Amino acid sequence: MFKNLFASLQKVGKALMLPVSVLPVAGILLGVGAANFSWLPDILKLWHRQVVLCLVKCLYYLQ
C-alpha cells in the first residue's frame, strides 16, 4: 500500500521539478523585460557619432 502511494507521489514530484526549476529564469526574464531602457537610444546615438567621427578621421589620415 505504501509502496504504491510513494510511487504515485514520486511521479508527482518528478512532474513538478521542471516547472519549479524554470521559475527563477522566468523571473529574471520578466525583470529584464520590465526594465526601463529609455537611456539606451541616447547612448547609441552618442556611440554612433563617435564611430562615424573616428572613421572619417581614419579615412582622412589614410589618404
C-alpha positions as a Python dict, from the first residue, in 0.01 Angstrom:
ca = {
    (1, 'M'): (0, 0, 0),
    (2, 'F'): (270, 249, 99),
    (3, 'K'): (475, 138, -199),
    (4, 'N'): (202, 241, -444),
    (5, 'L'): (140, 568, -261),
    (6, 'F'): (511, 651, -259),
    (7, 'A'): (540, 566, -630),
    (8, 'S'): (247, 795, -711),
    (9, 'L'): (391, 1079, -503),
    (10, 'Q'): (729, 1028, -667),
    (11, 'K'): (571, 1069, -1013),
    (12, 'V'): (401, 1390, -900),
    (13, 'G'): (732, 1518, -760),
    (14, 'K'): (913, 1444, -1085),
    (15, 'A'): (640, 1619, -1282),
    (16, 'L'): (678, 1933, -1068),
    (17, 'M'): (1058, 1951, -1087),
    (18, 'L'): (1078, 2117, -1431),
    (19, 'P'): (822, 2394, -1370),
    (20, 'V'): (979, 2476, -1034),
    (21, 'S'): (1329, 2486, -1182),
    (22, 'V'): (1217, 2722, -1462),
    (23, 'L'): (1062, 2979, -1225),
    (24, 'P'): (1387, 3166, -1137),
    (25, 'V'): (1480, 3206, -1504),
    (26, 'A'): (1130, 3331, -1584),
    (27, 'G'): (1157, 3585, -1303),
    (28, 'I'): (1489, 3714, -1436),
    (29, 'L'): (1348, 3747, -1787),
    (30, 'L'): (1045, 3934, -1655),
    (31, 'G'): (1270, 4172, -1466),
    (32, 'V'): (1482, 4241, -1773),
    (33, 'G'): (1173, 4290, -1986),
    (34, 'A'): (1020, 4535, -1741),
    (35, 'A'): (1340, 4737, -1701),
    (36, 'N'): (1339, 5094, -1822),
    (37, 'F'): (1580, 5124, -2114),
    (38, 'S'): (1487, 5481, -2209),
    (39, 'W'): (1853, 5585, -2182),
    (40, 'L'): (1968, 5334, -2444),
    (41, 'P'): (1881, 5534, -2762),
    (42, 'D'): (2080, 5832, -2634),
    (43, 'I'): (2383, 5615, -2566),
    (44, 'L'): (2356, 5455, -2910),
    (45, 'K'): (2335, 5796, -3079),
    (46, 'L'): (2648, 5909, -2895),
    (47, 'W'): (2830, 5589, -2981),
    (48, 'H'): (2726, 5613, -3346),
    (49, 'R'): (2851, 5972, -3365),
    (50, 'Q'): (3188, 5874, -3218),
    (51, 'V'): (3228, 5580, -3457),
    (52, 'V'): (3147, 5796, -3759),
    (53, 'L'): (3395, 6063, -3647),
    (54, 'C'): (3662, 5802, -3593),
    (55, 'L'): (3605, 5651, -3938),
    (56, 'V'): (3618, 5994, -4103),
    (57, 'K'): (3947, 6071, -3927),
    (58, 'C'): (4091, 5734, -4022),
    (59, 'L'): (3993, 5778, -4386),
    (60, 'Y'): (4139, 6130, -4385),
    (61, 'Y'): (4473, 6009, -4249),
    (62, 'L'): (4487, 5718, -4495),
    (63, 'Q'): (4472, 5946, -4798),
}
